[in-house]
């Protein structure tokens, strides 16, 4: 194969961000590449033609997943048709296993090479997806144990470090301030359920870090209704690391943002409240809450940051947990020491660059399976 065609597929906001960064690295290495993607505003802003817009595909729970699944499957045939046109190239799925495993299978059948960037469930230490071995030519995974497990299964897996470290290393340095960073989530239900508790808890100046998919004016109006003095707060879109680095502490709604806060050395509390429908679903299917929901706690396998979930997420508990984090306290110091440990565990700060090099070698037909991962 000596194609110039690359097709990326990112299902959620974090994948869209990593995809756009990967495109930038690829373009810096080779100028003749032709890109298409399933993605959101970041990939669109990178001038990558979108075959399908995945900006609102994030879902948790059966009911939400059903509607997101319908939207994704509606786009699936259109994506397959685009992949079937012209010479096969390199397909790069990013997380979002629901759709991307199916697309990887289809791509392989059409003769495409497949490089899975950030495979689904890569944080798990007990197992990785068996389909990844069958339908990929190479895998770039953000955790070392993921690469070890996948290689033992017969995959061609590589660990170059966590890609978020390169994004943070490339961000503009920001002096630490005294604001409180709030990352309320990118999904509508997260904002609706988390915001009232946060509004009833905070007394200091707030700076929000909002995902590009969030309607800024609607969000402002919602916040000011909950906290009339909130008109003086700051609402920042698309600069999460800047918001975190300016803050003395943070309130974060789970997800990749918890890892970003840790690597920005911003002590945090994780807050997550589900909707009544999601709670009912959990009871019906007898869902058992995992040991931890935030990535710092999952990766270090111990409670590093407090997780206030559902009924435990009250204004009083949030206030009580915030106070020591906003002062020079043993609680704050303990989090900062754990964040140093986490940083070391997540490896080098050039994972996106190395993944781009791997992508081009696959695109040109070279095989890296014998190279150390």
SERO-4910 file (N, C-alpha, C, O; in steps of 0.05 Angstrom, whole numbers):
BEGIN
 pado doro    nc1    nc2    nc3   cac1   cac2   cac3    cc1    cc2    cc3    oc1    oc2    oc3
  Unk    A     17    -24      0      0      0      0     17     25      0     37     27     15
  Unk    A     11     44    -17     24     70    -16      4     92    -21      6    107    -40
  Unk    A    -16     92     -4    -39    110     -7    -34    136      8    -16    137     25
  Unk    A    -49    157      2    -48    182     17    -74    187     33    -79    209     42
  Unk    A    -90    166     35   -117    169     45   -119    160     75   -111    137     81
  Unk    A   -128    177     92   -132    171    120   -160    178    129   -170    200    124
  Unk    A   -173    159    142   -200    163    152   -200    159    182   -192    137    192
  Unk    A   -208    179    197   -209    178    226   -238    176    236   -256    186    223
  Unk    A   -242    163    258   -269    161    269   -268    165    299   -257    148    314
  Unk    A   -278    188    309   -278    195    337   -307    199    346   -322    214    333
  Unk    A   -315    186    368   -343    186    376   -350    207    397   -373    215    398
  Unk    A   -330    216    413   -337    235    434   -317    258    434   -298    258    418
  Unk    A   -321    277    453   -305    301    453   -275    296    456   -259    308    442
  Unk    A   -267    278    474   -239    273    478   -226    260    453   -204    267    446
  Unk    A   -241    242    441   -231    229    416   -228    249    394   -210    248    378
  Unk    A   -247    268    392   -246    289    372   -221    307    376   -208    315    357
  Unk    A   -215    313    401   -191    329    408   -165    314    400   -148    326    388
  Unk    A   -163    289    408   -140    273    401   -137    269    371   -115    269    360
  Unk    A   -160    266    357   -159    263    328   -149    287    314   -133    285    296
  Unk    A   -158    311    323   -148    336    311   -119    340    315   -104    349    297
  Unk    A   -109    333    339    -80    335    345    -64    316    328    -42    322    319
  Unk    A    -75    292    324    -61    272    307    -60    281    278    -39    278    265
  Unk    A    -81    293    268    -81    304    241    -60    326    238    -45    326    217
  Unk    A    -57    343    257    -36    364    256     -8    352    255      9    361    239
  Unk    A     -3    331    270     23    317    270     27    304    242     49    306    231
  Unk    A      7    291    232     10    277    206     15    297    184     32    292    166
  Unk    A      2    320    184      7    340    164     35    352    166     46    360    146
  Unk    A     46    353    190     73    363    193     94    344    181    116    352    175
  Unk    A     86    319    179    105    299    169    101    293    139    120    285    125
  Unk    A     77    298    129     71    291    101     49    310     90     28    312    103
  Unk    A     54    323     68     36    344     59     15    335     39     -3    350     33
  Unk    A     17    310     29     -1    301      8    -25    284     19    -39    272      3
  Unk    A    -28    283     45    -49    266     57    -77    277     52    -81    301     52
  Unk    A    -95    258     48   -124    265     44   -139    253     68   -139    229     73
  Unk    A   -153    271     82   -167    263    106   -197    264    103   -208    281     89
  Unk    A   -210    246    116   -239    246    121   -243    236    150   -226    224    161
  Unk    A   -267    243    161   -270    235    189   -299    233    197   -317    246    186
  Unk    A   -304    217    217   -327    219    235   -316    234    259   -298    225    272
  Unk    A   -328    257    266   -317    273    288   -334    296    295   -357    298    286
  Unk    A   -322    314    310   -337    338    320   -323    364    312   -311    366    291
  Unk    A   -326    384    329   -318    411    322   -287    414    320   -277    430    305
  Unk    A   -272    398    335   -243    400    334   -233    391    307   -217    404    294
  Unk    A   -242    368    298   -234    358    271   -244    376    249   -230    380    229
  Unk    A   -268    386    252   -279    405    232   -261    430    231   -256    440    209
  Unk    A   -253    440    254   -237    464    255   -209    459    243   -195    477    235
  Unk    A   -201    433    243   -175    426    231   -178    422    201   -159    412    188
  Unk    A   -200    430    190   -206    428    161   -205    399    151   -196    394    129
  Unk    A   -216    382    167   -220    354    159   -249    351    151   -267    356    168
  Unk    A   -256    343    127   -283    339    118   -297    317    136   -286    295    139
  Unk    A   -320    324    147   -335    305    164   -355    290    148   -373    302    136
  Unk    A   -353    264    148   -373    247    136   -397    244    154   -420    242    145
  Unk    A   -392    245    181   -414    245    201   -404    262    225   -381    261    232
  Unk    A   -423    277    237   -417    294    260   -424    278    285   -447    271    289
  Unk    A   -404    273    302   -409    257    326   -409    274    351   -406    264    373
  Unk    A   -414    300    348   -412    318    371   -430    311    394   -424    316    417
  Unk    A   -453    298    388   -472    292    409   -477    262    412   -499    253    418
  Unk    A   -456    247    408   -458    218    410   -451    207    437   -454    183    442
  Unk    A   -442    224    456   -436    214    482   -461    205    497   -481    219    496
  Unk    A   -459    182    510   -483    171    524   -474    154    548   -454    141    547
  Unk    A   -491    155    569   -488    136    591   -516    127    598   -535    143    599
  Unk    A   -519    101    601   -546     90    607   -559     78    582   -552     85    560
  Unk    A   -578     60    587   -591     45    566   -606     63    547   -603     62    523
  Unk    A   -623     81    558   -641     98    542   -625    117    525   -630    120    501
  Unk    A   -605    130    537   -589    149    521   -573    134    500   -570    143    477
  Unk    A   -562    111    508   -546     95    489   -563     86    465   -553     83    443
  Unk    A   -589     81    470   -607     72    449   -609     94    427   -606     88    404
  Unk    A   -614    119    436   -617    141    417   -590    148    403   -589    154    380
  Unk    A   -569    148    419   -542    153    407   -536    130    387   -525    136    366
  Unk    A   -543    106    395   -538     83    377   -553     86    350   -542     79    329
  Unk    A   -577     96    352   -593    100    327   -579    121    309   -577    117    285
  Unk    A   -569    143    322   -556    164    306   -530    153    293   -524    158    270
  Unk    A   -515    137    309   -490    126    299   -495    106    277   -481    106    257
  Unk    A   -515     89    281   -521     69    260   -531     82    235   -527     72    213
  Unk    A   -546    104    238   -556    118    214   -532    128    197   -533    128    173
  Unk    A   -511    137    211   -487    146    197   -469    124    187   -453    128    169
  Unk    A   -473    100    198   -455     77    193   -454     71    163   -433     67    151
  Unk    A   -477     69    150   -478     62    122   -465     83    104   -452     78     84
  Unk    A   -469    109    112   -457    130     97   -426    129     99   -412    134     80
  Unk    A   -416    123    123   -387    120    127   -377     97    111   -356     99     98
  Unk    A   -391     74    111   -382     51     96   -380     57     66   -362     49     52
  Unk    A   -400     72     57   -400     79     28   -376     97     21   -364     93     -1
  Unk    A   -369    116     38   -346    132     33   -320    116     33   -302    121     17
  Unk    A   -318     97     51   -294     80     53   -291     62     29   -269     54     22
  Unk    A   -314     55     16   -313     37     -7   -305     51    -33   -298     37    -52
  Unk    A   -305     78    -32   -297     92    -57   -267     96    -58   -254    103    -38
  Unk    A   -256     91    -81   -227     96    -86   -209     75    -73   -218     54    -64
  Unk    A   -184     82    -72   -164     64    -62   -164     63    -31   -167     84    -19
  Unk    A   -163     39    -19   -162     37     10   -137     52     21   -116     53      7
  Unk    A   -139     61     45   -116     75     58   -113     65     86   -112     41     91
  Unk    A   -112     84    105   -109     77    133   -133     87    149   -140    111    147
  Unk    A   -145     69    163   -168     76    181   -158     78    209   -145     60    219
  Unk    A   -164    101    223   -156    105    250   -180    110    268   -189    132    270
  Unk    A   -191     89    280   -212     92    299   -201    102    326   -178     94    333
  Unk    A   -215    119    340   -206    130    365   -228    125    386   -249    137    386
  Unk    A   -221    107    405   -240     99    426   -267     91    414   -268     80    393
  Unk    A   -289     97    428   -317     93    419   -321     66    405   -327     64    381
  Unk    A   -317     45    421   -318     18    410   -345     10    398   -346     -7    380
  Unk    A   -367     23    407   -393     15    397   -394     16    367   -404     -3    354
  Unk    A   -384     37    355   -385     40    326   -358     32    313   -358     21    291
  Unk    A   -336     39    327   -310     36    314   -301      7    310   -286      2    291
  Unk    A   -309    -11    327   -302    -39    323   -315    -49    297   -303    -63    281
  Unk    A   -340    -41    293   -355    -49    269   -341    -37    244   -338    -50    223
  Unk    A   -333    -11    246   -320      2    224   -293    -10    218   -284    -12    195
  Unk    A   -279    -18    239   -252    -31    235   -255    -57    220   -240    -63    202
  Unk    A   -276    -72    227   -281    -97    213   -287    -92    184   -276   -106    166
  Unk    A   -304    -73    179   -311    -66    151   -287    -56    135   -282    -63    112
  Unk    A   -271    -39    148   -247    -28    135   -228    -50    127   -217    -50    105
  Unk    A   -223    -69    145   -205    -91    139   -215   -107    115   -199   -116     98
  Unk    A   -241   -111    114   -253   -127     92   -250   -113     65   -249   -125     44
  Unk    A   -248    -86     66   -244    -70     42   -215    -67     34   -209    -55     13
  Unk    A   -197    -77     51   -169    -75     45   -154    -52     58   -131    -47     52
  Unk    A   -167    -38     77   -154    -16     91   -135    -28    113   -141    -49    124
  Unk    A   -114    -13    120    -99    -18    144   -114     -4    167   -127     16    163
  Unk    A   -112    -16    191   -127     -5    214   -107      0    237    -94    -18    246
  Unk    A   -106     25    246    -91     32    270   -110     43    291   -121     64    288
  Unk    A   -115     27    312   -133     35    333   -118     53    353    -98     45    365
  Unk    A   -127     78    355   -114     97    373   -132    100    397   -155    109    395
  Unk    A   -122     93    421   -137     93    446   -160     73    444   -183     81    442
  Unk    A   -154     47    446   -174     27    444   -194     29    468   -186     37    490
  Unk    A   -219     21    464   -239     23    485   -231      5    509   -222    -18    505
  Unk    A   -236     15    533   -230     -1    557   -200     -4    562   -192    -22    576
  Unk    A   -183     13    550   -154     10    553   -145     13    582   -123      3    589
  Unk    A   -160     26    599   -153     30    627   -156      5    643   -146      4    666
  Unk    A   -170    -15    632   -174    -40    648   -149    -56    650   -134    -59    631
  Unk    A   -144    -66    674   -120    -82    679   -125   -112    677   -106   -128    677
  Unk    A   -151   -120    675   -157   -149    675   -160   -160    647   -155   -184    642
  Unk    A   -170   -144    628   -174   -154    601   -176   -131    581   -180   -108    588
  Unk    A   -173   -138    555   -176   -119    533   -194   -132    512   -197   -157    513
  Unk    A   -205   -117    494   -224   -128    474   -211   -148    455   -191   -142    442
  Unk    A   -223   -172    454   -212   -193    436   -214   -185    407   -197   -193    391
  Unk    A   -234   -169    399   -238   -161    371   -214   -144    361   -209   -143    337
  Unk    A   -201   -131    380   -179   -113    372   -156   -129    358   -143   -118    340
  Unk    A   -152   -154    366   -131   -170    354   -138   -177    325   -121   -176    308
  Unk    A   -163   -183    321   -172   -193    294   -173   -170    274   -167   -174    250
  Unk    A   -182   -146    282   -189   -126    263   -170   -102    262   -178    -81    253
  Unk    A   -146   -105    273   -127    -83    272   -100    -93    261    -93   -116    264
  Unk    A    -85    -74    250    -57    -79    242    -38    -69    263    -16    -80    266
  Unk    A    -47    -49    278    -31    -38    300    -50    -24    319    -71    -15    312
  Unk    A    -40    -21    344    -56     -7    365    -37     11    380    -15      3    387
  Unk    A    -45     36    384    -31     55    401    -48     60    425    -69     73    424
  Unk    A    -39     49    448    -56     50    472    -43     68    493    -18     69    495
  Unk    A    -59     82    510    -48    101    528    -37     90    555    -26    105    571
  Unk    A    -40     64    559    -31     52    585    -13     28    580    -19     12    562
  Unk    A      9     26    595     28      5    590     17    -23    593     24    -41    578
  Unk    A      0    -27    614    -11    -54    618    -30    -62    595    -33    -86    589
  Unk    A    -43    -42    583    -60    -48    560    -44    -60    537    -52    -80    525
  Unk    A    -20    -48    531     -3    -58    510      7    -86    517      8   -103    500
  Unk    A     14    -91    542     24   -117    550      2   -139    546      8   -160    535
  Unk    A    -22   -133    555    -44   -152    552    -50   -157    522    -52   -180    514
  Unk    A    -52   -136    506    -58   -139    478    -36   -155    463    -42   -171    446
  Unk    A    -11   -149    469     11   -164    456     10   -193    463     16   -210    446
  Unk    A      4   -200    488      1   -228    496    -22   -241    481    -21   -266    477
  Unk    A    -42   -226    474    -65   -236    459    -58   -240    429    -74   -252    415
  Unk    A    -36   -229    420    -28   -231    392    -31   -206    376    -27   -207    352
  Unk    A    -37   -183    389    -39   -158    375    -12   -145    370      8   -154    382
  Unk    A    -11   -125    353     13   -109    349      8    -82    363      1    -62    351
  Unk    A     12    -83    390      5    -60    407     29    -44    416     50    -56    421
  Unk    A     26    -18    417     48      0    425     38     19    447     16     29    446
  Unk    A     56     24    466     51     44    486     72     65    484     96     60    488
  Unk    A     64     89    477     82    112    474     79    133    496     91    154    495
  Unk    A     62    127    516     54    146    536     25    154    531     13    146    512
  Unk    A     15    170    549    -13    179    546    -14    204    528      1    223    534
  Unk    A    -31    205    507    -31    228    489    -38    255    502    -31    276    492
  Unk    A    -53    254    525    -60    279    537    -35    294    547    -36    318    550
  Unk    A    -14    279    553     11    292    563     23    309    541     34    330    547
  Unk    A     21    301    516     32    317    494     15    342    490     26    364    486
  Unk    A    -11    339    492    -28    363    489    -22    383    511    -21    407    505
  Unk    A    -18    374    535    -12    393    557     16    405    554     20    428    561
  Unk    A     35    389    544     62    399    540     63    421    519     79    439    520
  Unk    A     44    420    500     43    439    478     27    464    484     27    483    470
  Unk    A     12    462    506     -6    485    514     10    509    524     32    505    534
  Unk    A     -1    532    521     13    557    530     14    557    561     -6    553    574
  Unk    A     38    562    572     40    563    602     22    584    613     18    606    602
  Unk    A     10    577    636    -10    595    649     -3    597    679     -1    577    692
  Unk    A      0    621    690      6    624    718    -18    615    735    -41    619    728
  Unk    A    -12    603    758    -32    594    777    -47    617    789    -34    637    798
  Unk    A    -73    616    790    -90    637    801   -105    627    826    -97    607    838
  Unk    A   -126    641    833   -142    634    856   -171    626    850   -187    623    868
  Unk    A   -177    623    825   -205    616    818   -210    587    823   -192    571    828
  Unk    A   -235    580    822   -244    552    824   -252    543    796   -270    555    784
  Unk    A   -239    523    786   -246    512    759   -269    493    762   -270    477    781
  Unk    A   -288    495    744   -311    477    744   -313    465    716   -316    480    696
  Unk    A   -312    439    714   -315    424    689   -340    407    692   -339    385    702
  Unk    A   -363    418    682   -389    406    688   -397    383    671   -419    371    674
  Unk    A   -380    375    652   -387    354    633   -395    364    606   -401    388    603
  Unk    A   -395    347    586   -402    355    559   -430    345    551   -441    355    531
  Unk    A   -440    326    565   -467    315    558   -489    332    572   -484    342    594
  Unk    A   -511    334    559   -533    351    570   -542    341    598   -546    358    616
  Unk    A   -545    315    601   -555    305    627   -534    310    649   -542    314    672
  Unk    A   -509    310    643   -488    316    663   -491    345    673   -490    350    697
  Unk    A   -494    363    654   -497    391    662   -523    395    678   -522    409    699
  Unk    A   -545    384    669   -570    387    683   -570    377    711   -582    389    729
  Unk    A   -556    355    716   -557    342    742   -535    352    761   -538    352    785
  Unk    A   -512    360    750   -490    368    767   -491    397    775   -482    405    797
  Unk    A   -501    414    757   -499    443    761   -514    453    786   -503    470    799
  Unk    A   -538    443    792   -552    454    816   -536    449    842   -535    466    859
  Unk    A   -523    426    844   -507    420    868   -483    438    869   -476    448    891
  Unk    A   -470    442    847   -447    459    846   -454    488    853   -440    501    868
  Unk    A   -476    498    842   -485    525    847   -490    530    876   -485    552    886
  Unk    A   -501    510    890   -507    513    918   -483    510    936   -485    513    961
  Unk    A   -459    503    924   -436    497    940   -414    518    939   -399    520    958
  Unk    A   -413    533    918   -389    550    914   -394    578    924   -415    589    922
  Unk    A   -372    589    935   -373    617    945   -352    634    930   -355    659    929
  Unk    A   -331    622    920   -309    636    907   -315    640    877   -335    630    866
  Unk    A   -298    656    865   -300    661    836   -296    635    821   -278    620    826
  Unk    A   -313    631    801   -313    606    785   -305    612    757   -313    633    745
  Unk    A   -288    594    745   -284    595    717   -291    568    705   -280    547    713
  Unk    A   -310    568    687   -319    543    675   -302    536    651   -293    553    636
  Unk    A   -296    510    648   -283    500    624   -305    484    609   -312    462    618
  Unk    A   -314    495    587   -336    483    572   -327    470    547   -309    480    533
  Unk    A   -339    447    540   -333    433    515   -344    450    492   -364    463    495
  Unk    A   -331    448    468   -341    463    445   -370    456    437   -383    472    425
  Unk    A   -378    432    445   -406    424    438   -427    436    455   -451    434    449
  Unk    A   -419    449    477   -439    462    496   -448    489    485   -431    505    476
  Unk    A   -474    494    486   -485    520    478   -478    540    499   -489    539    521
  Unk    A   -460    559    494   -450    577    514   -471    595    526   -473    597    550
  Unk    A   -488    607    509   -508    626    520   -529    611    536   -538    621    557
  Unk    A   -537    587    527   -556    572    543   -544    564    570   -558    564    590
  Unk    A   -519    556    570   -506    548    594   -504    572    614   -510    569    637
  Unk    A   -496    596    604   -495    619    620   -522    625    633   -523    631    657
  Unk    A   -543    624    617   -569    630    628   -577    610    650   -589    618    670
  Unk    A   -571    585    645   -577    565    665   -562    570    692   -574    569    713
  Unk    A   -537    577    689   -520    581    713   -530    606    729   -531    606    753
  Unk    A   -536    627    715   -545    652    728   -572    648    741   -578    661    762
  Unk    A   -589    632    730   -614    625    744   -609    611    770   -623    615    790
  Unk    A   -589    593    770   -583    579    794   -567    596    814   -570    592    839
  Unk    A   -551    614    804   -533    630    821   -532    658    809   -515    664    793
  Unk    A   -551    675    817   -553    702    805   -527    718    804   -522    733    786
  Unk    A   -510    715    825   -485    729    826   -465    716    806   -443    727    803
  Unk    A   -473    694    794   -455    680    775   -450    695    749   -433    686    733
  Unk    A   -463    717    745   -458    733    721   -429    744    720   -419    750    699
  Unk    A   -417    745    744   -389    754    746   -369    732    742   -345    737    740
  Unk    A   -378    707    739   -360    685    735   -351    684    706   -361    699    689
  Unk    A   -332    667    700   -319    666    673   -327    640    660   -328    619    672
  Unk    A   -334    642    634   -342    619    618   -323    616    595   -324    632    576
  Unk    A   -306    596    596   -286    592    575   -291    566    560   -297    545    571
  Unk    A   -290    569    533   -296    546    516   -270    537    502   -256    554    491
  Unk    A   -264    511    504   -242    500    488   -214    505    499   -195    502    484
  Unk    A   -211    512    524   -185    516    536   -184    504    564   -180    518    584
  Unk    A   -189    478    565   -192    465    591   -166    467    607   -167    472    631
  Unk    A   -143    462    594   -118    462    609   -112    490    620   -101    493    642
  Unk    A   -119    511    605   -115    538    615   -132    544    639   -122    556    658
  Unk    A   -157    536    638   -175    540    661   -164    525    685   -164    536    707
  Unk    A   -156    500    682   -146    484    704   -120    496    716   -116    497    740
  Unk    A   -102    505    699    -77    516    709    -80    543    722    -63    551    738
  Unk    A   -101    558    716   -107    583    729   -120    580    756   -121    598    772
  Unk    A   -130    556    762   -146    551    785   -130    540    809   -109    528    806
  Unk    A   -140    545    833   -128    534    857   -139    506    862   -125    490    875
  Unk    A   -163    500    853   -176    474    856   -197    471    835   -204    490    821
  Unk    A   -209    447    833   -228    442    812   -250    423    821   -247    406    838
  Unk    A   -274    427    809   -296    408    811   -299    397    783   -303    411    764
  Unk    A   -297    370    781   -296    357    754   -317    335    753   -321    320    771
  Unk    A   -330    334    730   -349    313    724   -336    290    710   -338    288    685
  Unk    A   -322    273    724   -310    248    714   -298    251    686   -293    273    676
  Unk    A   -293    227    673   -283    227    646   -253    234    644   -239    236    664
  Unk    A   -244    239    619   -216    245    613   -208    271    628   -184    275    633
  Unk    A   -227    289    633   -221    314    646   -208    310    674   -192    327    682
  Unk    A   -214    288    688   -202    283    714   -172    278    711   -156    287    727
  Unk    A   -165    264    689   -136    259    684   -122    285    676   -100    290    685
  Unk    A   -136    302    661   -125    328    653   -120    346    677    -99    359    679
  Unk    A   -139    346    696   -136    362    720   -112    352    737    -97    369    747
  Unk    A   -109    326    739    -87    315    754    -60    323    742    -42    331    756
  Unk    A    -58    321    715    -33    327    702    -27    357    702     -5    366    698
  Unk    A    -48    374    705    -45    402    708    -39    410    737    -35    433    744
  Unk    A    -37    390    755    -31    393    783    -52    411    797    -46    429    813
  Unk    A    -77    406    790   -100    421    802   -116    402    820   -130    385    810
  Unk    A   -113    404    846   -129    387    864   -159    389    858   -169    410    850
  Unk    A   -172    366    860   -200    365    850   -219    348    868   -210    332    884
  Unk    A   -244    353    863   -265    336    873   -281    327    848   -287    343    831
  Unk    A   -287    301    847   -303    291    825   -332    289    834   -338    277    854
  Unk    A   -350    300    818   -378    301    825   -394    288    801   -389    295    778
  Unk    A   -412    270    808   -428    259    786   -456    251    797   -458    235    816
  Unk    A   -476    264    786   -503    257    792   -518    248    767   -517    262    746
  Unk    A   -530    225    768   -545    214    745   -574    223    746   -584    232    767
  Unk    A   -588    222    723   -616    229    722   -633    207    736   -623    185    740
  Unk    A   -658    214    741   -676    194    754   -680    170    735   -681    147    745
  Unk    A   -681    175    709   -684    153    690   -660    134    691   -663    110    690
  Unk    A   -636    146    693   -612    130    694   -610    114    720   -601     91    720
  Unk    A   -619    126    742   -620    111    768   -639     88    766   -633     66    776
  Unk    A   -662     92    754   -682     71    751   -671     48    733   -674     25    740
  Unk    A   -657     56    711   -645     35    694   -625     19    710   -624     -6    707
  Unk    A   -608     32    726   -588     18    742   -601     -2    761   -590    -24    765
  Unk    A   -623      6    773   -637    -13    791   -649    -37    776   -648    -59    785
  Unk    A   -660    -31    752   -672    -53    737   -652    -73    728   -657    -97    730
  Unk    A   -629    -64    719   -608    -83    709   -589    -91    731   -569   -106    727
  Unk    A   -594    -82    756   -577    -88    779   -548    -80    774   -529    -96    779
  Unk    A   -545    -56    764   -518    -46    758   -503    -42    784   -513    -30    803
  Unk    A   -478    -52    784   -461    -49    807   -440    -28    801   -425    -30    782
  Unk    A   -440     -7    818   -421     15    814   -392      4    817   -386    -10    835
  Unk    A   -375     12    798   -347      3    799   -333     14    824   -343     33    837
  Unk    A   -310      3    830   -294     12    853   -289     42    852   -291     57    872
  Unk    A   -281     52    828   -275     80    824   -287     88    797   -290     72    779
  Unk    A   -293    115    794   -303    125    768   -284    145    756   -287    151    732
  Unk    A   -265    155    771   -247    176    760   -220    163    753   -211    145    766
  Unk    A   -209    172    731   -184    160    720   -160    161    740   -146    141    742
  Unk    A   -156    183    754   -133    182    773   -136    159    794   -116    146    800
  Unk    A   -160    155    804   -164    133    823   -162    106    810   -152     87    821
  Unk    A   -173    104    785   -172     78    771   -143     71    764   -135     48    769
  Unk    A   -128     90    754   -100     84    745    -82     78    769    -66     59    767
  Unk    A    -85     93    791    -69     88    815    -81     67    833    -68     58    853
  Unk    A   -105     58    827   -119     37    842   -121     43    872   -118     26    889
  Unk    A   -127     68    878   -133     76    905   -147    103    904   -146    117    884
  Unk    A   -159    111    926   -173    137    926   -153    160    930   -143    165    951
  Unk    A   -148    173    908   -131    197    907   -147    222    909   -140    241    923
  Unk    A   -170    222    895   -188    245    895   -215    236    905   -224    214    898
  Unk    A   -229    253    920   -256    244    929   -276    243    906   -276    260    888
  Unk    A   -293    223    907   -314    219    887   -341    221    900   -348    204    916
  Unk    A   -355    242    894   -381    247    906   -402    239    884   -406    253    864
  Unk    A   -415    217    889   -432    205    869   -461    204    879   -466    195    902
  Unk    A   -479    213    863   -508    212    867   -516    224    894   -511    248    898
  Unk    A   -527    208    913   -536    219    938   -513    230    955   -517    246    973
  Unk    A   -489    221    949   -465    231    964   -456    258    954   -440    271    967
  Unk    A   -467    267    931   -460    293    920   -481    314    929   -500    320    915
  Unk    A   -476    324    953   -494    345    964   -478    371    967   -453    370    968
  Unk    A   -491    393    969   -477    419    973   -459    418    998   -437    429    997
  Unk    A   -469    406   1019   -453    405   1044   -427    389   1041   -406    398   1049
  Unk    A   -429    365   1029   -406    348   1026   -386    361   1006   -362    358   1009
  Unk    A   -397    374    986   -379    387    966   -364    410    980   -340    413    975
  Unk    A   -378    426    995   -365    448   1009   -343    438   1028   -321    448   1028
  Unk    A   -350    417   1043   -331    406   1063   -306    395   1049   -284    397   1060
  Unk    A   -309    383   1026   -286    372   1012   -270    394    997   -246    391    993
  Unk    A   -283    416    990   -269    437    976   -251    453    994   -229    461    985
  Unk    A   -259    458   1018   -244    476   1036   -215    469   1039   -198    487   1035
  Unk    A   -208    444   1045   -179    438   1048   -163    439   1022   -139    443   1022
  Unk    A   -177    435    999   -163    436    973   -156    465    965   -138    469    949
  Unk    A   -171    484    976   -166    512    969   -147    526    988   -142    550    987
  Unk    A   -136    510   1007   -117    520   1026    -91    503   1026    -90    482   1013
  Unk    A    -71    513   1039    -45    498   1041    -49    477   1063    -42    482   1086
  Unk    A    -59    454   1055    -66    433   1075    -54    407   1068    -46    402   1045
  Unk    A    -53    388   1087    -43    361   1081    -60    347   1060    -49    331   1044
  Unk    A    -86    353   1058   -103    340   1038    -95    349   1010    -94    333    992
  Unk    A    -90    375   1008    -81    385    982    -54    373    974    -49    365    951
  Unk    A    -35    373    993     -8    362    988     -9    333    980      6    324    962
  Unk    A    -27    318    992    -29    289    986    -38    285    957    -28    268    943
  Unk    A    -57    301    948    -65    299    920    -42    306    901    -38    293    881
  Unk    A    -28    328    907     -6    336    890     16    315    888     27    311    866
  Unk    A     22    302    910     42    281    909     32    257    892     48    246    876
  Unk    A      7    251    894     -5    229    878     -5    236    848     -1    219    832
  Unk    A     -9    262    842     -9    270    814     19    267    802     22    261    778
  Unk    A     40    272    818     68    267    809     72    238    802     84    231    782
  Unk    A     61    221    819     63    192    814     48    184    788     58    168    772
  Unk    A     25    195    785      9    190    761     23    199    736     24    185    716
  Unk    A     35    223    737     50    234    714     72    214    705     75    209    682
  Unk    A     87    205    724    109    186    718     99    160    706    111    149    688
  Unk    A     76    151    716     64    125    707     55    128    678     55    108    663
  Unk    A     46    152    670     35    155    643     55    160    621     48    164    598
  Unk    A     81    159    628    102    158    608    109    184    594    104    206    605
  Unk    A    122    182    570    132    205    556    110    224    546     86    218    548
  Unk    A    119    247    536    100    268    526    100    271    496     96    293    486
  Unk    A    104    249    482    104    251    452     88    228    439     94    219    417
  Unk    A     67    219    453     51    196    443     37    202    417     35    185    400
  Unk    A     28    227    413     14    234    388     34    234    365     28    224    344
  Unk    A     57    245    370     78    246    349     86    218    341     89    212    317
  Unk    A     90    200    360     98    173    354     76    157    341     81    140    324
  Unk    A     51    163    349     29    149    335     27    158    306     20    142    289
  Unk    A     32    184    301     32    194    274     54    180    257     49    173    234
  Unk    A     77    176    268     99    162    254     91    133    248     96    123    226
  Unk    A     78    121    267     69     93    263     48     92    241     48     74    225
  Unk    A     30    112    241      9    113    221     21    115    193     12    101    175
  Unk    A     41    132    189     53    135    163     68    110    154     69    104    130
  Unk    A     80     96    173     93     71    166     73     50    157     78     35    138
  Unk    A     50     49    170     29     30    162     18     38    135     13     21    118
  Unk    A     15     64    131      4     74    106     22     68     82     13     63     60
  Unk    A     48     68     87     68     62     66     74     32     64     90     24     47
  Unk    A     61     16     80     64    -13     78     86    -25     95     91    -49     93
  Unk    A     99     -9    112    120    -19    129    107    -32    154     85    -24    162
  Unk    A    121    -51    165    110    -66    188    127    -61    212    151    -64    212
  Unk    A    114    -52    234    129    -46    259    125    -68    279    132    -64    303
  Unk    A    114    -91    272    107   -111    292    131   -121    307    129   -130    330
  Unk    A    155   -119    295    179   -129    308    192   -108    326    210   -115    342
  Unk    A    183    -83    325    195    -62    341    184    -63    369    161    -70    374
  Unk    A    201    -57    388    193    -57    416    170    -36    421    171    -14    410
  Unk    A    151    -44    437    129    -26    444    132    -16    472    115      0    481
***
